[in-house]
């Protein structure tokens, strides 16, 4: 059984490990360098009155996914950017759906009007996930240079609250 809650300090190391496995596998995230629990704590501290973080945990309280929204300089103030990460091998089990239910509610409470998803065009799983949540295509970023120098296209999707 999966439960979704706000992350606590004890979750950060496991969340970083989950994300690092995704980064190491490659092909789905624009992140290119490993992260630490301290990195995640710093990210959580960004715009704390305008962000919302959720972690999905299994019956043993082990993180199996996490998601957050936050303001983004390239977006209007009524829009939040979203990021979603689910443990490798655990996709398609409802973790992303449970996370998005909590995130959507938090976005409304924070006064956002819409949520932006900025997805690598070669991330088929991510594109399907956001499409299945009701996100609609609205733009493309061509030739986005990632931290490792690789160029990828990105698809922009929008979810109206």
Phi and psi in degrees as a GROMACS rama.xvg file:
@    title "Ramachandran Plot"
@    xaxis  label "Phi"
@    yaxis  label "Psi"
@TYPE xy
-101.301  134.055  UNK-2
-119.157  145.885  UNK-3
-115.338  132.722  UNK-4
-151.28  175.218  UNK-5
-72.6702  140.773  UNK-6
-70.1474  151.383  UNK-7
-117.056  167.999  UNK-8
-54.4219  -36.6712  UNK-9
-66.7206  -18.376  UNK-10
-80.7308  -22.8012  UNK-11
-61.0834  -41.0417  UNK-12
-62.9314  -44.5212  UNK-13
-68.1368  -37.0785  UNK-14
-63.7548  -42.2714  UNK-15
-63.3995  -41.0672  UNK-16
-62.0261  -42.4301  UNK-17
-60.1907  -47.2101  UNK-18
-66.8093  -39.51  UNK-19
-63.3092  -34.855  UNK-20
-64.0681  -39.0982  UNK-21
-67.521  -43.8024  UNK-22
-60.6628  -45.4407  UNK-23
-64.0343  -37.448  UNK-24
-65.7902  -35.938  UNK-25
75.3348  166.267  UNK-26
90.039  -7.93325  UNK-27
-126.528  -22.6425  UNK-28
-121.143  152.212  UNK-29
-80.4254  -10.2688  UNK-30
-71.1446  138.061  UNK-31
-125.557  -9.41269  UNK-32
-119.891  149.021  UNK-33
-60.4848  152.701  UNK-34
-118.754  162.369  UNK-35
-116.864  169.15  UNK-36
-59.6777  -35.8788  UNK-37
-63.8833  -37.5268  UNK-38
-59.3877  -46.6822  UNK-39
-62.796  -39.417  UNK-40
-61.3317  -40.0154  UNK-41
-66.1554  -41.5444  UNK-42
-61.9885  -40.7591  UNK-43
-64.2617  -29.3925  UNK-44
-76.405  -13.7498  UNK-45
-70.9251  124.308  UNK-46
46.76  57.1511  UNK-47
-60.0456  -25.1919  UNK-48
-85.7863  -1.18441  UNK-49
-128.092  6.81956  UNK-50
-117.913  164.081  UNK-51
-146.224  127.621  UNK-52
-116.663  139.756  UNK-53
-136.15  144.229  UNK-54
-123.346  139.236  UNK-55
-98.1899  129.501  UNK-56
-123.674  150.395  UNK-57
-85.0047  -173.129  UNK-58
-62.4738  -23.4361  UNK-59
-94.2536  12.8448  UNK-60
67.6528  23.3053  UNK-61
-89.5146  129.103  UNK-62
-61.9843  131.244  UNK-63
-120.68  -1.0196  UNK-64
-179.966  160.097  UNK-65
-155.13  159.693  UNK-66
-150.569  147.765  UNK-67
-147.038  158.149  UNK-68
-124.306  150.251  UNK-69
-160.779  160.886  UNK-70
-67.5232  155.862  UNK-71
-136.852  132.489  UNK-72
-56.6758  -30.5684  UNK-73
-80.6769  -4.70151  UNK-74
-109.144  155.692  UNK-75
-67.5149  161.08  UNK-76
-62.8668  -20.0176  UNK-77
-84.9655  3.47262  UNK-78
-118.708  144.109  UNK-79
-116.969  148.718  UNK-80
-91.7514  145.875  UNK-81
-120.419  147.666  UNK-82
-136.903  139.364  UNK-83
-136.031  135.244  UNK-84
-139.425  126.814  UNK-85
-122.761  138.409  UNK-86
-51.1157  135.998  UNK-87
-54.8155  132.869  UNK-88
87.2288  -3.07198  UNK-89
-114.231  9.05489  UNK-90
-75.2528  155.753  UNK-91
80.374  10.7847  UNK-92
-108.775  8.35988  UNK-93
94.6466  0.218306  UNK-94
-64.5511  -48.8769  UNK-95
-62.1979  -37.7662  UNK-96
-64.2894  -45.0737  UNK-97
-63.5171  -41.8878  UNK-98
-62.0918  -45.2814  UNK-99
-67.4365  -32.7879  UNK-100
-57.7802  -45.4738  UNK-101
-68.4608  -41.0148  UNK-102
-66.9775  -42.947  UNK-103
-58.8578  -44.8196  UNK-104
-62.3595  -45.0035  UNK-105
-63.0936  -39.348  UNK-106
-60.8571  -42.7985  UNK-107
-63.5412  -43.612  UNK-108
-63.1447  -31.8485  UNK-109
-81.1448  -4.37127  UNK-110
88.3398  10.6032  UNK-111
-71.4674  151.667  UNK-112
-104.2  -30.0217  UNK-113
-151.228  161.251  UNK-114
-118.73  133.918  UNK-115
-102.349  132.967  UNK-116
-115.44  127.099  UNK-117
-114.069  100.476  UNK-118
-118.249  135.195  UNK-119
-56.1447  134.446  UNK-120
-64.8129  -21.75  UNK-121
-93.5311  6.59836  UNK-122
-94.247  79.1987  UNK-123
-58.4903  -42.4486  UNK-124
-62.3209  -42.425  UNK-125
-65.5562  -42.3858  UNK-126
-61.3382  -43.5025  UNK-127
-65.003  -43.6275  UNK-128
-57.3514  -52.98  UNK-129
-67.5546  -36.9189  UNK-130
-60.5705  -42.3364  UNK-131
-69.0018  -19.866  UNK-132
-84.2567  -11.0671  UNK-133
105.763  9.32709  UNK-134
-70.6231  142.596  UNK-135
-115.63  139.813  UNK-136
-61.8337  139.143  UNK-137
-142.438  -5.30716  UNK-138
-173.853  171.034  UNK-139
-137.266  139.777  UNK-140
-109.639  117.093  UNK-141
-95.9649  138.816  UNK-142
66.8029  39.8677  UNK-143
-69.4538  126.506  UNK-144
-91.7515  117.664  UNK-145
-81.6717  171.877  UNK-146
-58.3941  -25.9362  UNK-147
-93.7143  6.62301  UNK-148
91.8956  -14.1752  UNK-149
-63.8372  139.846  UNK-150
-100.186  131.289  UNK-151
-136.897  155.109  UNK-152
-90.3771  152.805  UNK-153
-126.559  143.458  UNK-154
-104.32  135.94  UNK-155
-103.072  128.756  UNK-156
-126.773  149.864  UNK-157
-129.003  136.297  UNK-158
-119.741  116.657  UNK-159
-84.517  126.567  UNK-160
